[in-house]
Amino acid sequence: MISADHPMLSHVTERDIDLLVLEELCASRRFGLLFTYMLMHKAGFRGGVKEGSVQPLQSVKRPGKTRGETDLFVGFEIDLDGQAEDGAFLIENKIDADFTPRQPERYQEEAQRLRDEFETQFVGTALLAPAEY
């Protein structure tokens, strides 16, 4: 028997995970700082994330030759020895689907385009997925 105490999910989609992460990033400044900080350090960047600067967006269309959609875009400010610098992560979420053609490369190309356009040191890409990916 299904009850409110033990809900059953028949299927979880990528959009469900996007919305869950987006909700947490919006609801908790602390979660936003920790999430962004962990992604930065996993990517090898050693700056701090400025408190209150994490700005998440969902389903952001990518223009031009990198066309497509970024599942989650997380903008933030990096604290580099007291100097603020803009940063961002383009996050792809995978649950049970394959990459579309050139998807990882298109994410990298869009990150480079943003670095060039906004003259910022850091725009990274990340994949949220089960370990099998």
C-alpha positions, 0 to 999 in steps of 0.5 A: 500500500502506498502512503504519504509516509512511503511515497513510490516514484514510478519514474524519475526524469532529468527534469525532476532532478533539475527542479530538485537541485534548482529548488535547493539552490534557491531555498538555501544559500548555504547549499548554494555556496557548498554546491558551487564551492565543491564544483569549483574545487572538483574542476581544480579552481581554488577561489572562494564563492562570494556569499549570496552570489549564487544565481541558478537558472534552469533550461537556458538556451544556448545561442549560435553554433553551440545550440542546445539547452543547458539544464542548469546554469549557476552564476556566482561571484568568485572571491579572489583575495578580496576581488570579485570576479564573475563565474558560472557553471553549465550543468548537464543532468543525466539519469538514463539517456545517452549524450546527444551528438557532440553534447560534451563538446558543445558545453565546452564550446559554450563555456569558452564563448562565455569566458571570452565574451565576459572576460572572466577566468572561470566558466566550468562545465559539470555533469550530474549523473549516476556513477555509471556515466 
